[in-house]
Every structure is written in structure tokens, then in C-alpha cells.
Amino acid sequence: MTKEELIHRLRDIEWDDFEVKEAKSGLPKNIWETVSAFSNTSGGWIILGIKQKGKIFEICGVENAEQLEQDFFSTLRSQKFNTRLSADAAQYDIDGKKILTFRIPSSSVKPVYFGNPGNTFIRMGSGDQHATESEVMAMYHDQSFGIRSETTVPETDLDMLNINSLHSYRNYLKTYNKLSAYENLSDSDFCRQLSISNKHGELTYAGLLMFGKGPEVLRYVPTFCMDYVEIPGKSVSDAATRYSYRAPEQENLWESYQVVIRRLLTLVDRPFKLNNLGIAEDDGRQFEVLREAWVNMLIHTDHFSPFRSCVHVFTNRIEFMNAGAFPIPPERMYGTLFSSSRNPTIAKLFRLAKLAENIGFGIEKLLSWQQLTGQKTVIRGERDYVTVTLYFTSDVVDNVVDNVVDNVVDNVVDKLTDRQLRIIELIRHEPTISATQIASRLSTTIRTVQRDLTILKASGALSRIGPDKGGHWQIEDKQTITN
């Protein structure tokens, strides 16, 4: 910063990275708060010899600038702070008065505090603020960004993995990403090559989180939680009940992924269209955005944070609340290939299964939601969590039934989904079963069941005999239902 630049900044009051202090004959007591604040955020300048009155700045200068500079650096290198700090200093002469400046860089070790952790400050706007307990904890957690989940868990072995989860994942790879290099490996070699375990067979935290048995996961990562809640209202207070559905807790990330992804399938419009062969296919672009948001949570969540990561589904939006802050502000990721991940091995496993973007946080895909639906995407990064909100109108899901039925009538469906086949099977054994009972048996929503029943009726597979209450279902087209 040159003398001319300093003068220019003194005339421009809109500062977020400057702090001026009078310091006529000694270092002000609150200077260490500002050092902590700049060190814990993105750095900044401390300028001594400037007096501020509201938005008016007066150059008053400092006495004995050399002694002030020596005292300042001595304190940075002393035990007053929890870590040794560095700074750049410069002196300027303005109108015969000495101005002393210190450039405080953002510290690679956070939190930075003086005396005790209670003296941890952060920079907000143009002022220093005490960091909250959760903000301090977030700084501690962020020291492990991209590291802790990659470390080995002592005294663990492959027996702590849920073998069904591991084999489910391997079968998924065989179906959607056939890789000869991995397909014929033994489980132990597969785990070692994908960093699920080390060469001695000890699990990494990433491997344990991804495929571990529930008790073992909670034993080593007691904060593990990936919650999913459907709330019948635009807010918790607006809802008639606290929630209409809550996903049961799963043992690990792979099981959590599968349970929640099935729920997300019911939330978006997947209109049918004919391909070049005249076969009905659905447009799954909206679903792909939801999947990207969900997988991003699994990949980037700070699984060691006490903050509960959760998907909240309201009637007008879906919120993905993710423990752990972005490594950089989200607006700086737009249009870039930023690809840092808090959990690189977990990210690799999902990308290997073609369930996430190959690079970056999938920001561009999340933003495509507006183009697909006409509704906005909001990405908000806080110090200890990130929220991705995708908005939809309350009638979007209601219109799914009409859209699907119109296409089914025009393009008779040759094959039924697994869920529709299960509905047929339930009706075969219990013709009077209600949509509510079917939803309960299949662990899905009534709306989803009603949509499937409408499709089955439109395709000729089912018919309803009698009224909704007191009537029964009749299976009509045995050739269709047996595929």
C-alpha cells in the first residue's frame, strides 16, 4: 500500500478491511481484538495515528513510531496469543505527521485469540465482534478441512463395515460405471485401493462413515447424523403437525443416500416423452438437481460438527442444511472449477458411482433449478453451516399427476416401476386396501401412491369398483403387470 493509496482510502469511508486507531503515545488496548478479528477472517489493515469521529477521519499522527512498532511485533511473537502471528509494517509521513500501518494476514491456524478462547474475535462489516461458541467450534473443525476424514481410525478393521452396504455399492458400480480395474477385486483390495482402508486393513474415517456398521460409526463419530424431514407447511409454525414424515436413521452414508433419494424422487415433475425408438422416457433434470444437492451434503458435510445436517421439505421449498462452512464464499465459486472437498474420499466414492459432478460443488447444476422450474435457488454460507434452498410452488407436486397421466394416456406404458409392481402385489392380496395403507406399507407418501394408482388406472392395469369408501380395486391387465 503506497502513501497515495493510503490517502485515497482515508477519503473513501467504505472500509471492511481497515481499522483506524488514534494511538498517540501507546498501543490501544483494543488493538489485539482487531488482530484476532483480522486473523480469524480474511485479514486487513490496522492504521495507527488516525482519529475517527463518525465518518470523519482526522490525521493526528503517532509519537515514537519505532517503539510502537517494536511493542506490536513483540506481542505478536509472545505468548499473549495462542499462536505466533506475523504482520507487515510501514510508516508514512502525511502533513508532517507519522502514520503507522500493520497488514494482518488471515491466519492458517484458527481460532486466533489472546489470553483465552473467550477473547476470539471475528470481523463483521467494519467492526470487531466476539465470536460465538459455535463460530469458535467451526474454526476448530475447519482446521481439519479435507484432512480428518482421510485419517486412519486406530484399532479398526473391515469387520466393522456393513458388508451389505459395501456390496450394494459395488453392485451399483457394476451397473452404472463398469470398471474392470475394480470389478474383480476382493473386498479387502477394493477397500484398500479406494482409501476405505489402509494397507494394514485399518479403516479411514471416510470408509467408516460411508459403509460402517451403525454402532461402530457412532462409536468413532458420535455426531454422525443425516436427517430428512417433511413438514406439511411453509414453516414449522405453519404446519398442522410437526412433520408428516421423517426418514429413519441409517447406519452410514450409503444407506442414508438410498433412503433419502427415494423420497426425493416423489417431489419433482418427471414428465414422460418419447425417444427416437418410440419408448416412453422421463425427463429427470429436476430430480438430478435435487440429487446433486443431496450428494453435495454427504460429500461436504463436516461429520465431526455437533450441528445436525438435515433436509427440510416444506410445501414451497426444500432446504439442504449442511454442517460446516464453505472453504470460500459461494459467490466466488460461480463459474469456476473450484473442487476442494472436506471429505475427498467420500467425494471420490460418489463421483465414481456417477452420482455427483466430477468437479466443483455442482454450483452450476444447483443454479439450473431456476431455468427448469422458474423458481429460485438460494445458497447461503454461514460460519458453521451452509443452506441450499430450492423453491417450488405449492402446486408443482400436485401437477405431477396430471402431467404423467396425460403422457401415459398418449403413450401407453409398457413397463411398470418396482413400486407400482409392489402396489399391484398388495392389491392382489388385499383388494380393499386404501392409498393410506399402501403408503404406510411402502414407506412413501400418500401423494406418491395416488400418482401411481392414477398411472395404473390410465394404463389399464387397474380399475376401481365402487366408491372410494367401501369399494375395491380390480386388476385388469395381467400381461402388463407381469411385464
C-alpha positions in Angstrom: 0.0 0.0 0.0 1.6 3.3 -1.1 1.2 6.7 0.6 -1.1 7.8 -2.2 -3.3 4.7 -1.7 -3.5 5.3 2.0 -4.7 8.9 1.4 -7.2 7.6 -1.1 -8.6 5.1 1.4 -8.8 7.7 4.1 -11.1 9.7 1.8 -13.2 6.6 0.9 -15.1 5.7 4.0 -16.5 2.3 2.8 -13.9 0.1 4.5 -14.4 -3.5 5.6 -10.7 -4.3 5.9 -9.4 -1.2 7.6 -9.4 -0.3 11.3 -8.1 3.1 12.4 -6.9 3.9 15.9 -5.5 7.1 17.4 -2.6 5.5 19.4 -0.9 8.9 20.0 1.6 7.7 22.6 1.0 3.9 23.0 -0.7 0.9 21.6 -4.5 1.0 22.3 -5.8 -1.9 24.4 -8.4 -2.9 21.8 -5.8 -3.4 19.1 -5.5 -7.1 20.0 -9.2 -7.6 19.4 -8.7 -6.3 15.8 -5.6 -8.5 15.4 -7.7 -11.5 16.4 -10.6 -10.5 14.1 -8.5 -10.0 11.0 -6.5 -13.2 11.7 -9.7 -15.2 12.0 -11.3 -13.8 8.9 -9.7 -12.5 5.6 -7.0 -10.2 7.0 -6.9 -6.4 7.0 -5.0 -3.2 7.8 -4.6 -1.6 11.2 -3.7 2.1 10.8 -2.4 4.0 13.9 -2.4 7.8 14.0 -5.9 8.3 12.7 -8.7 9.6 14.8 -12.3 8.8 13.8 -15.4 10.7 14.7 -18.4 9.1 13.0 -17.4 9.2 9.3 -14.9 11.9 9.7 -11.2 10.9 9.9 -8.5 13.2 11.3 -4.8 12.6 10.9 -3.3 13.1 14.3 -0.1 11.0 13.9 1.8 8.9 16.5 4.7 9.6 18.8 7.7 7.3 18.8 6.5 5.2 15.9 9.6 2.9 16.2 8.8 2.0 19.8 5.1 1.3 18.9 6.2 -1.0 16.1 8.6 -2.9 18.3 6.0 -3.3 21.0 3.5 -4.5 18.5 5.7 -7.2 17.0 7.0 -8.3 20.4 3.4 -9.0 21.4 2.6 -11.0 18.2 5.6 -13.2 19.0 4.9 -13.5 22.7 2.6 -16.0 24.5 -0.1 -13.4 24.6 -1.7 -15.1 21.5 -2.3 -18.8 21.2 -0.2 -19.0 18.1 2.6 -16.9 16.7 1.5 -14.3 14.2 3.1 -12.2 11.5 2.4 -8.8 10.0 3.9 -6.3 7.6 4.6 -2.8 8.8 5.0 0.5 7.1 5.4 4.2 8.1 4.1 7.2 6.2 4.6 10.9 6.7 1.4 12.9 5.9 1.4 16.6 6.5 4.4 16.2 8.8 2.6 13.5 10.9 3.7 9.9 11.2 1.2 7.2 10.3 2.0 3.6 11.3 0.3 0.8 9.4 0.2 -3.0 10.0 -1.0 -5.5 7.5 -2.5 -8.5 9.3 -2.9 -11.6 7.1 -5.6 -14.3 7.6 -4.1 -16.9 9.8 -3.6 -20.5 8.7 -4.3 -21.6 12.3 -7.7 -20.7 13.7 -9.1 -19.6 16.0 -6.7 -16.9 17.0 -7.2 -15.4 20.4 -5.3 -13.6 23.1 -5.2 -14.7 26.7 -8.0 -17.3 26.4 -10.5 -18.6 23.9 -13.1 -16.2 25.2 -11.0 -13.5 23.5 -11.7 -14.8 20.0 -12.9 -12.1 17.6 -14.2 -12.0 14.0 -14.6 -9.2 11.6 -18.2 -8.3 10.7 -18.7 -5.3 8.4 -16.3 -2.6 9.7 -16.2 -3.8 13.3 -14.8 -6.4 15.6 -17.3 -8.8 17.2 -16.8 -11.5 19.8 -17.0 -14.9 18.1 -19.9 -17.1 19.4 -19.2 -20.6 20.8 -20.4 -22.2 17.6 -18.3 -20.0 15.5 -15.2 -20.9 17.5 -16.1 -24.6 17.2 -16.5 -24.1 13.4 -12.9 -22.7 13.3 -11.6 -25.7 15.1 -13.4 -28.0 12.8 -12.3 -26.2 9.7 -8.7 -26.9 10.7 -9.5 -30.5 9.5 -10.9 -29.4 6.2 -10.0 -32.2 3.7 -7.9 -34.0 6.3 -9.7 -35.6 9.2 -12.0 -37.9 7.2 -8.9 -39.1 5.4 -7.0 -40.2 8.5 -7.0 -43.8 9.8 -9.2 -44.8 12.7 -6.9 -46.7 15.1 -7.7 -50.4 16.0 -10.4 -50.8 13.3 -10.8 -53.4 10.6 -13.0 -54.5 7.7 -15.3 -56.4 10.1 -16.6 -53.0 11.3 -18.1 -52.4 7.8 -21.7 -53.3 7.0 -20.9 -55.8 4.3 -24.4 -55.4 2.8 -23.7 -51.7 2.3 -20.4 -52.3 0.7 -21.8 -55.0 -1.7 -24.7 -52.8 -2.5 -22.3 -50.0 -3.5 -20.1 -52.5 -5.5 -23.2 -53.8 -7.4 -24.2 -50.2 -8.1 -20.8 -49.6 -9.7 -21.2 -52.7 -11.8 -24.5 -51.4 -13.2 -23.7 -47.7 -13.7 -19.9 -47.5 -14.0 -18.3 -50.7 -15.1 -14.7 -50.5 -14.2 -12.6 -53.6 -14.8 -9.9 -52.3 -12.5 -12.2 -52.6 -9.5 -14.9 -55.1 -10.5 -12.9 -58.3 -9.9 -11.1 -57.2 -6.7 -11.7 -58.8 -3.4 -13.4 -56.7 -0.8 -10.1 -56.1 1.0 -8.3 -55.0 -2.1 -11.3 -52.9 -3.2 -11.3 -51.1 0.1 -7.6 -50.5 0.1 -7.5 -49.1 -3.5 -10.3 -46.7 -2.8 -8.9 -45.5 0.6 -11.8 -47.1 2.5 -9.0 -48.8 4.5 -5.2 -48.5 4.6 -2.7 -51.2 3.6 -2.9 -52.7 7.1 -6.7 -53.1 6.9 -7.5 -50.3 9.3 -10.5 -48.1 8.2 -10.3 -44.5 7.3 -12.9 -42.2 8.8 -14.3 -41.8 5.3 -14.6 -45.5 4.8 -16.3 -46.0 8.2 -18.7 -43.1 7.5 -19.5 -44.4 4.1 -20.1 -48.1 4.8 -19.6 -48.7 8.6 -21.9 -50.6 10.9 -24.1 -48.2 12.8 -22.7 -48.8 16.3 -19.2 -48.5 15.0 -19.9 -45.3 13.2 -21.4 -43.7 16.3 -18.6 -45.1 18.4 -15.9 -43.1 16.5 -18.1 -40.3 15.1 -20.8 -39.7 17.7 -22.0 -36.6 15.9 -22.9 -38.5 12.8 -26.4 -37.6 11.6 -28.0 -37.1 8.2 -31.6 -36.2 8.9 -34.6 -35.9 6.5 -37.9 -34.3 7.5 -41.1 -33.5 5.5 -43.1 -30.6 7.1 -46.7 -30.0 5.9 -46.4 -26.2 5.8 -44.3 -23.3 4.7 -42.7 -23.2 8.1 -42.6 -25.3 11.3 -45.1 -23.0 13.0 -47.4 -23.1 9.9 -47.6 -26.9 9.9 -50.6 -28.7 11.4 -48.3 -31.4 12.7 -44.6 -31.2 13.5 -43.8 -33.4 10.5 -45.5 -35.8 8.2 -42.5 -38.0 7.5 -39.1 -38.4 9.0 -36.6 -40.8 7.4 -35.4 -43.5 9.9 -31.8 -43.2 11.0 -29.4 -45.1 8.8 -26.2 -46.8 9.7 -23.9 -45.0 7.2 -23.8 -42.5 4.3 -24.5 -45.1 1.6 -27.7 -46.3 3.3 -28.7 -42.6 4.0 -28.2 -41.8 0.4 -30.5 -44.6 -0.8 -33.3 -43.9 1.7 -33.5 -40.1 1.0 -33.0 -40.4 -2.8 -36.2 -42.4 -3.0 -38.1 -39.7 -1.2 -36.7 -37.0 -3.4 -38.0 -38.9 -6.4 -41.5 -38.1 -5.3 -41.0 -34.3 -5.1 -40.4 -33.3 -8.7 -42.1 -33.4 -12.0 -40.6 -36.1 -14.3 -42.8 -35.7 -17.5 -42.8 -38.6 -20.0 -41.6 -38.1 -23.5 -41.0 -40.5 -26.4 -37.4 -41.2 -27.6 -36.4 -42.0 -31.1 -37.5 -45.6 -30.7 -40.9 -44.6 -29.6 -40.3 -45.7 -26.0 -41.5 -43.5 -23.1 -38.8 -41.9 -21.1 -39.0 -39.4 -18.3 -37.3 -36.0 -18.1 -35.3 -36.3 -14.9 -33.4 -33.0 -14.9 -35.2 -31.6 -11.9 -34.5 -34.8 -10.0 -30.9 -34.5 -11.0 -30.6 -31.1 -9.3 -32.2 -32.5 -6.1 -29.8 -35.4 -6.2 -26.8 -33.1 -6.7 -27.9 -31.0 -3.6 -28.3 -34.2 -1.6 -25.0 -35.7 -2.6 -23.2 -32.4 -2.0 -24.4 -32.6 1.6 -23.0 -36.1 2.0 -19.7 -35.1 0.4 -19.1 -31.7 2.0 -20.7 -32.1 5.5 -18.5 -31.7 8.5 -19.4 -35.0 10.0 -17.5 -34.1 13.2 -19.6 -31.0 13.9 -22.3 -31.0 16.5 -24.5 -29.1 14.0 -27.1 -31.5 12.6 -27.2 -31.7 8.9 -30.8 -32.0 7.7 -33.0 -31.9 4.6 -36.2 -30.0 5.4 -39.0 -30.3 2.8 -41.7 -27.6 3.1 -44.7 -27.1 0.9 -43.0 -24.3 -1.0 -39.3 -25.2 -0.9 -36.7 -27.8 0.1 -33.7 -26.8 2.3 -30.4 -28.7 2.5 -28.8 -27.6 5.7 -25.2 -28.7 5.8 -22.9 -28.7 8.8 -19.6 -26.9 8.1 -18.8 -23.7 6.2 -17.8 -23.3 2.6 -14.0 -23.1 2.3 -14.5 -19.9 0.3 -17.7 -17.7 -0.2 -20.1 -19.4 -2.6 -20.3 -16.3 -4.8 -16.6 -16.9 -5.6 -17.3 -20.4 -6.8 -19.8 -19.4 -9.5 -18.4 -20.0 -13.0 -15.2 -21.6 -11.6 -13.8 -25.1 -11.3 -13.3 -24.9 -7.6 -13.2 -28.5 -6.4 -11.9 -28.6 -2.8 -13.7 -31.1 -0.7 -13.9 -31.6 3.1 -14.1 -35.3 2.6 -12.1 -36.2 -0.6 -12.5 -40.0 -0.3 -16.3 -39.7 0.2 -16.5 -37.4 -2.8 -14.5 -39.8 -4.9 -16.8 -42.7 -4.0 -19.9 -40.8 -5.0 -18.3 -39.5 -8.2 -17.1 -43.0 -9.1 -20.7 -44.1 -8.9 -21.6 -41.1 -11.2 -23.8 -39.6 -8.5 -22.1 -36.2 -8.4 -20.4 -33.7 -10.7 -16.8 -34.6 -11.5 -15.6 -31.1 -10.5 -16.6 -28.4 -8.1 -19.6 -28.2 -5.7 -22.1 -28.6 -8.5 -23.0 -24.9 -8.1 -23.9 -24.5 -11.7 -26.3 -27.5 -11.6 -27.9 -26.2 -8.5 -28.5 -22.8 -10.2 -30.1 -24.6 -13.2 -33.1 -25.2 -11.0 -34.4 -21.7 -11.8 -34.2 -22.4 -15.5 -36.0 -25.8 -15.1 -38.8 -24.7 -12.7 -39.0 -20.9 -12.9 -38.2 -20.9 -9.1 -35.1 -19.5 -7.4 -32.1 -21.2 -5.9 -30.6 -19.6 -2.7 -27.2 -20.6 -1.5 -26.3 -19.1 1.9 -22.9 -19.7 3.6 -22.7 -19.1 7.3 -19.7 -19.5 9.6 -20.7 -23.0 10.8 -23.2 -24.2 8.2 -24.4 -23.9 4.6 -28.0 -23.8 3.4 -29.1 -24.6 -0.2 -32.7 -23.8 -0.8 -34.7 -24.8 -3.9 -38.1 -23.1 -4.2 -41.1 -24.6 -5.8 -44.8 -23.5 -5.9 -47.2 -25.4 -3.7 -49.0 -26.9 -6.8 -45.8 -28.2 -8.5 -46.1 -31.7 -7.0 -49.9 -31.7 -7.4 -49.5 -31.1 -11.1 -47.1 -34.1 -11.5 -50.1 -36.5 -11.5 -51.9 -34.6 -14.4 -48.7 -34.4 -16.4 -47.9 -38.0 -16.0 -51.4 -39.2 -16.7 -51.7 -37.1 -19.9 -48.5 -38.7 -21.2 -49.4 -42.2 -20.2 -52.8 -42.0 -22.0 -51.0 -40.9 -25.1 -48.0 -43.3 -24.8 -49.2 -46.5 -23.1 -46.6 -47.6 -20.6 -45.1 -51.0 -21.4 -43.3 -51.4 -18.1 -44.1 -50.6 -14.5 -41.8 -49.4 -11.9 -40.8 -51.6 -8.9 -43.0 -49.5 -6.6 -46.0 -49.9 -9.0 -45.5 -53.6 -9.1 -45.4 -53.7 -5.3 -48.7 -51.8 -5.3 -50.2 -54.4 -7.7 -49.0 -57.1 -5.4 -50.5 -55.5 -2.3 -53.9 -55.1 -4.2 -53.7 -58.7 -5.4 -53.7 -59.9 -1.8 -56.0 -57.2 -0.4 -58.3 -55.6 -3.0 -59.9 -53.2 -0.4 -56.6 -51.7 0.7 -56.6 -47.9 0.9 -54.0 -45.5 -0.5 -53.0 -44.5 3.0 -52.4 -48.2 3.9 -50.3 -48.7 0.7 -48.2 -45.6 1.5 -47.6 -46.9 5.0 -46.6 -50.4 3.8 -44.2 -48.9 1.2 -42.8 -46.1 3.4 -43.7 -43.5 0.9 -46.2 -40.5 0.7 -49.9 -40.8 0.0 -49.4 -38.4 -2.9 -46.9 -40.7 -4.5 -49.2 -43.7 -4.1 -52.1 -41.7 -5.6 -50.0 -40.7 -8.6 -49.0 -44.4 -9.1 -52.6 -45.5 -8.8 -53.7 -42.9 -11.4 -51.0 -44.2 -13.8 -52.0 -47.8 -13.2 -55.7 -47.0 -13.9 -54.8 -44.9 -17.0 -52.6 -47.8 -18.4 -55.5 -50.3 -17.9 -53.7 -52.3 -15.2 -56.2 -51.3 -12.5 -59.8 -50.2 -12.2 -61.7 -49.0 -9.2 -65.0 -50.8 -8.5 -67.4 -48.8 -6.3 -66.8 -45.6 -4.3 -63.6 -44.6 -2.6 -65.0 -45.8 0.7 -66.5 -49.2 0.5 -65.2 -50.1 -3.0 -62.3 -52.2 -4.1 -59.6 -52.5 -6.6 -59.6 -54.9 -9.6 -56.6 -56.0 -11.5 -57.4 -55.8 -15.2 -54.3 -56.4 -17.4 -52.2 -59.3 -16.2 -49.9 -59.1 -19.2 -49.0 -55.5 -18.3 -48.4 -56.2 -14.7 -46.2 -59.2 -15.3 -44.1 -57.1 -17.8 
